[in-house]
Amino acid sequence: MKRNYSSVLLVLLIALLLPYIGLAEQQSAAAEDFYYYSDGKKIILPVSTVNIAVKFKKGTATDKMRTHVEAEPEMEAFSESQALDSPEFVLLNVKGGVSETAVVQLLNRFSMKPDVEFASPVFQFPDARMVLTDEFIVKFKDSAIDGDIEKLNIEQGVEVVKRGLLGEKHYILKIIHGAGKNVLDTANIYHNNPLVEYAHPNFLRLLKPPVAPNDPYFNNQWNLNNTGQNGWTVDADI
């Protein structure tokens, strides 16, 4: 009885390649999952593998934050200086060499921690970094009636933060904690809804820190950067 060795080899080759094909698809999906729409165009968001942003629940002790962060092997040591004033995010450093897929998995784990309200990737652009919040902005069509808007909000597990910011049909909406919703996905669902004119995330923009000029006399300019020179009050700049 003759055996078809070429068919056997082909089956073995496919079996060996399947894990790599699956990994490539997973990595590609991780990159494509982060996007939103602006002026009808799909905008891909480049995920940073250097930082993530986490919003801990109000009242969470610093030691508890540190425990959560340092329990993750991909994370750098926690520092209180990483906290942002608004909206109470902590910008956390990821160790070098971590892949984008691993960052996405890390965010999923943080999102499930009992003391975490919200976890976001950091999107790296040439001039700034951007962080998702749990809010998004929606402009409903003038023809949309309040009853239909309210029904859609209930179905999507969101609540109204503010209405009428730039007009009667402008809303700032927020994902209800525990609804299991992704703010990007939800904003995109609204964008594709016939009631909606446009919808996009309410990003937090992290600007690059200002650079001090190379003027050798800059440190003497107390009115520009008061560090207590000559006995003056620290930070009493003009």
N, C-alpha and C positions, 0 to 999 in steps of 0.2 A: 504493500500500500504506500503510495507516494504522499509525502507531506508537503504542504505549501509553506515552506520556511519563510518566504517573503511576507506572507500574510501575518505569520506569527511575529516576525520582527517588527512589522508596522504597528501591530497591536501593542507590543512592548514599548515602542518608541512613543506612541501616544500616551500610554500610561505614565511614562517617565516625564513627559512634558506637561501633563495636566496641572500639577501643582504650580509650575512656573507661570502657566497661562492664567491660572486663578489669581496668583499673586499680582501679576501685571494688571489684570482687570481691577483688582481691589485698589491698587495704587492709583490707577487712572480714575476710578470712581471717587477716591478721596479728594483728588484735585478738582474734579468736575462738580462735586456736591456744593461747593461754595460759590454762589453767583446770585446776582439780583438783576432787575431790569431798570434801565434808565432811558427815557425817551424812546422806548420801544426796543432798545438794544440789550442783549444779554451781556452783562459785565462779569467776567471771571475774577474772583478775588484770590490773590496769591497768598497762600497760607505761610506764615513764618514758622520756622522750626527752632526759633531762638526764644520766643516768649509765648505764654498764654495769659489770659486775663480771667480772674475768678472773682465773683462777687459772693462773699460769705454772708450768711444771714446776720441781721442786726443783733448785736450782743454777743457774737462769737468771740471768745477770748483769744488773744494773740497766741498763747501756748497751744490752743486747739488748732488754730490755723497752721502753726508750725508742724504739728503732728500729722495733719492731713497731707501737707506738702512733702515732708521728708519721708513719708511712708511710700512715696512713689519713686522707684529707682531711677527714672528718667529726669527727675527734677534736681535743680541745684538747691543749695541750702536756703532756707527762708530768711528774709530780712524785712523788718518793719518799714524800712525806707522805701520798699516797693509799693506801698499803698498809695492810691490816687485819691485826691480829695473828693472827686465827684466822677461818676456816681458810686463811690465806695468800692471800686474795683481794686484788686491787688494784682499788679503786674509781676508774674512769676517767670523766672529764668529756667529754660530747658537745657539739659546737658548737650554738649556738642555731639554730632553724629547721629542724632535721633531723626528718623524719617518722618515724612508728612503723615503717612499712615499711622505711625506710632503716636504722633501728636493728636490725631483724631481719636484714637482709642483712649489716650490719656484724658482728653476732654470728656469723653463719655463716662469714664470712671469718676472724674471730679463731679460731674452732674448728678451722679447717684449718691454722693456723700451727703449725710444728713444735715451737715452744717453749711452746705453750699446752696445758694439761691440760683446762681447762674454761672456758667462757664463758657468762655468765648475764645475762639482762635484770635490771633493777632494777624492782621493782613498787612503785608509789607509793600509799600509803594516807594518810589524814589524820593519823594519829598516829605513823607509822613507815614505813620502807622495808624491803622484804623482798627477799632474794636467794636464788635457787636454789643448792643444792649438788649434787654428783653422787650424793647419797644420798636414799633415801626409806624411809618407815616402813610396815611391813605387819603387820597382825594376821590370821593365818590362822585359819580356823574350827577348833574343837576336833576336828572329824571329819577334818581334813586329816592325812594320814600323811606321814612324813618323806620317803619315796621320791618321792611326787608333788610335794612342795615343792621338793626338789632338782632334779627333772626340769624344773619350771617355771623355776627360776632359771637353769639351763643354757640352756634355750631362749631366754630373754630376755636373755642376756649380762650377768648380774649376779652379784655375789659377796656373801657374808654378811660384814658388818662386826661385828655383834653380835646375839646371840640371847638371849632371856629377859630383856629390859630391864624389862618390866612383866608378864611371864608367859611360860610355855613357848612359846607360839605367836606371841610378838612378835619381829619381826626388824627390824634396820636393814640395808638392802641398798644396794649401791653399783654404779653402772654401771661395767663393766669398760672401761678406757680403750682406745679403738680399736674398740669394738664397734659404733660408729655409732648409738648409741641416744640418745634424748631422754628426760631424767629425768621430765618431766611426762607424756609419752606413755606411758612404761613404768609409772609409778605408776597411770595411768588404766587401762592394760591389766590390771594386778593388781586394781584396784578392781572391774573387771567380770568377773573370773575366779571361777567357782563355789567355788574353794578358799578364797577370801579374804573376810574379814569387812569390812575396810576397808584402804585404802592411800592415803597422801598424801606429798608431798615433805617432806624435812627442810630447812625454810627456815632461812636465817640472817637474823635480825631486826636491822635497824640503827635503834637508837633515836635520837631527836633529842638533840643535845648538851644537857647541863644548862645552864640559864640562871642566871647569877650574880644574887643579889638586888640591889635598888636601895638597900640600906642604905649610907649614905655611910661607915660605919665598917667595912664588910665587909673591906676590904683590910688592916685592922689585926688581923683575927682570924686569927692565924697557925695556930691549932688547926683552922680550917676550910679555909683555903687558904694554905698556907705557901709564900711566894715568896721567902723569905730575909729577911723583915723582922727588923730588930734583930739581924742576925747569925745568926738561926736557920737550920736545915738546910732547903734547898729540898725541898718535897713531903713534909716530915715532918708530915703532917696527923694529927689524931686522929679 
